[in-house]
Amino acid sequence: MCGIIGYIGTKEALPILIKGLRRLEYRGYDSAGVAVQDKGVLQRVRAVGKIDNLAEKVKDHDIGGTVGIAHTRWATHGGVTEENAHPHVDCSGDLALVHNGIIENYRELKEKYLAKHIFQSQTDTEILAHLIEENYQGDLRSAVQSALALVQGTYGLVAMHRKEPNKIVAARLGSPLVIGVGDHEYFIASDTSPMLAYTQKVIFLDDGELAEISKEGFEIFTLRDQKISKPTEEITWNEAEAQTNGFPHFMLKEIFDQPTVIKDALRGRLILEDGSAKLGGLNMTVEEIQSIKRVILIACGTASYAALVGKNAFERLAGIPTTVEIASEFRYSDPIIDRHTLVFGISQSGETADTLAAIREAKRKGAYVRGIVNVIGSTIARETDGGTYIHAGPELAVASTKAYTNMIAVLLMYALEFGRSNRLAIATGERLVRALQEIPEKMKIVLEQSDTIKKMAEKFKKYDDFFFLGRGVNYPVALEGSLKLKEISYIHSEAYPGGEMKHGPIALLSKDFPVFALLTKNSLYDKMRSNIEEIKARGAPIILIATEGDAQALALTDNVIYVPTTMELLEPLINTIPLQLFAYHMAVLLGKDVDRPRNLAKSVTVE
Ligand code: AGP
């Protein structure tokens, strides 16, 4: 959702801020703004729509200066207007600030200060500018601390003041902020992506912390002004990974990244001779592993479909009853959790508000809580007592692709490790390890069919509705394929287990309602085949994902995409890729904004 970048150093701030905003575009936004100060003048420019609009607009202003802040806004309180875009300023125009999060008591506060201050927007954020103004006596840090003591809600806040030109103050509660340490320059941002071009040395702020940054260095305090020291961390992601590398869209690049990044997820974690896996971050002894009677996988969206694949694996390999919980439901339920329960919070961004709240609830109830996360240093990674990075690298398209397959890879390895600590035979473990090692090459075989899948999309682009069907391991694949299609091409689609069609949905079938079905050679092949016969009998167009060499598939339809065979539990790693490609090509053919679909945000940090 909203994004923040701030800069203080020796270079011109404006180009760094505009470039930083472009790096934050992936999060989803509807307006943007920048404020830079120089020689006692603080200038602010804001624009609705794309960063290009802002970049054009700043050309009309002569903006110099080496200190500045900028923001991409995803509207929550107040419409998409220039007045509501950040940075917001106080009445004097001396103070400018950007904010991610929600100030819950802004109405009461606004009411209280309405007579004394001039409010220019409908946002919850603007009250922060006026509260800081109320408390400002020549020291921005202390004014921010006093102001924040009055607010309820969440914030990642970055402020600067014309009277203190060599200073940026940032504070965090519930909305991430990270300081980047460059060469005589410092960055402050909502995630590391806008600073990767300049530095990989970072300090993650935790909730309740405030940073005072100048050109000479920075200090960190609590909101009660206790000074604290924090280690600098080195992040492994780099600028090159965050580029499209010649692909027309991030999404396509990320789909094609999969054979490479899955190797990164598997590297050093598989132990062939033991037929097992070892995930260092689990932080549990063998006895603790053996004491686990129940696994709960908590996630949202695509991550929850990866979790469904993980459920299958935990139950089949480790024999541990496993449930998948949608985080937004779980957090308000009354889950039965005890010290024999292991909870995994699964999240690409590591910032999803619902997932975060759900794992906090699980922690409170005494479960072991671990994270399966992509973004290094993200809140879920920091709030869990261990876990695993999926090593998918930066995923910048809103529609998740490579994070999904890497989440599955990590879940499979966890299930294997638990299985081998319980009942799983070494021979089965070995087979699984070998099959996992073969996955990257098999993914490449599927990717080679991108053009064929594009032709298929061309043929089917006239349809308004789709069903996606799968059974067993392929049901989560169907769910994910359906989600991808609706997210980026805005085509209505629904996913069902193949056997469920006859209980209602089959009524919708007609020659205008195509069905995308997963018919790979696994234990449910014959059952799925019968389901597809039922569909064929009703005249609906069919597209099949089938196993290489399965000639019978062609008897059901001409539209067959063949995929290499693998162990049944691993099939989602292969079978999802054609569906990702189908959704991608469909969206491109329909002229949609593939990487930044309407209404969606990459990192969903509000409830
Ligand atoms: C995926 O394509 C979606 N954009 C969305 O469902 C996403 O998976 C979900 O919001 C969870 O995000 P997370 O993995 O960052 O927690």
Boltz pocket constraint, residues with backbone or C-beta under 6 A from the ligand:
constraints:
  - pocket:
      binder: B
      contacts: [[A, 300], [A, 301], [A, 302], [A, 303], [A, 346], [A, 347], [A, 348], [A, 349], [A, 350], [A, 351], [A, 352], [A, 355], [A, 398], [A, 399], [A, 400], [A, 401], [A, 487], [A, 600], [A, 601], [A, 602], [A, 603], [A, 604]]
      max_distance: 6.0
